Amino acid sequence: QVQLVESGGGLVQAGGSLRLSCSASGSTSSIAVMGWYRQAPGKQRDLVATITTGGGYTTYADSVKGRFTISRDNVKNSVYLQMNSLKPEDTAVYYCNAISRGRFWERDYWGQGTQVTVSS
């Protein structure tokens, strides 16, 4: 089992910045990928960014490329999302995700979510 706890959400004006943090505990040695997803009211949950715990390979949604940066600290079992040049359309609940893998299995874990609100 893996437990994820997010922090760092809040209210910010358009053009501002926020940094989200996610700390993993439990069976962290099996985590292969960590990432951030977001869900706006009435919409589906969408990928924002992911990073592999091994090589640090990153992926980003087109809508956040050049504005958001995902990073990790494997010693602290944490992943971060630096969000710059925030726009009102970035308003959503942001969820931390971890994918754990074994030889014959894979499992998703989710945090409880943290609200990010960008005012215009």
N, C-alpha and C positions, 0 to 999 in steps of 0.2 A: 504494500500500500504506500501511496505517496500523498502527502498533504501539501496543499499550496495556499499561501496567504499573500494577498496583494495589499499594496498600500500606495499612497501618492496621488489618488484622484482628488478632484476638487473643481472649483469654479474659477475660470480664467477668461480674460477678455480675448477677443480675436487678435491674433498676432503674437500672443503670449506663449509661454512654455510650461510644460509640466513633465515630471519624471516619475514614471511608475516603477514600482519594485515588486518582485515576486520571490518569495523564499520557499524553497521546497524542503520537506523533512520526510523521514521514513525511509523507504527503500530507494534512496536517491541514486545508488550505483547503477540501477537499471535504466535510468533516464537517458534517452537518446536524443530527443529534440524537446526544446521548450519554445513557447511562443505566446503571442498575444492575439486575441480575437476581440471583436466588439459587436455589440448588438444595440441598435437604436430602437426606440419604441415602434412596434408594428412591423419591424423588419427582421430578417434572418440574421443569425450570427455569422459574421464574416471574418476571414483571416486578415490580420494586420501585418504581422511579421513573425518569422520563426528563426531559430538559430540552433544548429546542432551542437551538442555538448562536446563532441569530439573535435572536429576540425573547425568549428566556428563558422560553418557555411550559413549564410543568411538568405532569406527571401522576404520580399515586401509586396504588399498590395500596391498597385499602380497609384492609387489615390494618396499614398503617404510617402512614396519615394522622394528622396531629397529633403523631406521634412522630419521624418521619424528615424531614429537609430536604435536598433536592438543590440544589446550586449549581454555578456554573461560573466559570472564569476564562479567557476567550478568549485573553488575552495569553499565558498559560502553557499554553494548550491542555490544560486540566485540568478535571476534574469531581470534585465531592466529595459525600459522603453523610454527613451528621451524623445519628447514630442515638442517640436519647435514650429513656429509659424502656424499655430493652431487656427482652425476655421470652425465656424458654427456647425458645419456638417460633420465635424469630428465628434460631436456630442453623442455619447453612448455609454453603456456600461461596458467596461473593458475587463475581459476575463483572461487569466493566466492559464496556460495549458501545458501539460507535460505528457510526452509519449514515452512509455517504458516498453522496452523490448527484451525478450529472452530468446532462446534458440527457436522456440516453436510458438511464441505468443507475443501479443502486442496489446497494450491497454492505454486508454486515455484517462487523464486526470484533469479536473478543473478546479480553479479557485472559486471563491464566492462572488467575485466581481467587485469592481470599484467604479464609481460614477465619475465620469468626466463631462463637464458642462462648459461649453465655450459660448460666451455671449457676444453678440454683434455690436 
